[in-house]
Amino acid sequence: PIKVTRALLGAALDGSLKSAEFRTDANFGFEVPVAVPGVDGAILDPRSTWADEAGYDRQAAKLVNMFATNFEKFERHVDAAILGAAPRLQEAAE
């Protein structure tokens, strides 16, 4: 929702995200804030919004696999830092 987008952008621009607590996304490895004023915490943890968490995990693994497969065509054009940041299915399963 645009209201959520504005709240997240506002927190980034006003610097309040600097003091926020973060968690590491299990599938993609990026940092996600645990709480942001004006944002429903469930949006920041989408797995918690699924009634079937195993179903979420399967979809997330599928998405990681799709990303990795698509990224293969770009691998030779990026440096090691970019390659190291790419999601990997085995990491998502941990």
DAKAKA-V178290 format. One record per pair of residues at least 12 apart in sequence whose ideal C-beta (glycine too) atoms are under 8 Angstrom apart, sorted by the first residue. I is the first residue (numbers start at 1). GAP is how many residues later the second one is. Records with the same first field share a line. If there is no record, write none. Layout:
I: GAP + GAP
//
This chain:
3: 35
4: 34 + 35 + 36 + 39
7: 29 + 30 + 31 + 32
8: 28 + 31
10: 28
11: 22 + 25 + 26
16: 20 + 21
17: 16 + 19
20: 13 + 14 + 15 + 16
21: 12 + 13 + 14
22: 12
23: 22
26: 34 + 66 + 68
27: 33 + 34 + 36 + 37 + 60 + 65
28: 36 + 59 + 64
29: 56 + 58 + 62
32: 12 + 13
47: 13
60: 32
61: 28 + 31 + 32
64: 23 + 24 + 25 + 28
65: 24
67: 19 + 20
68: 18 + 19 + 20 + 21
71: 15
//
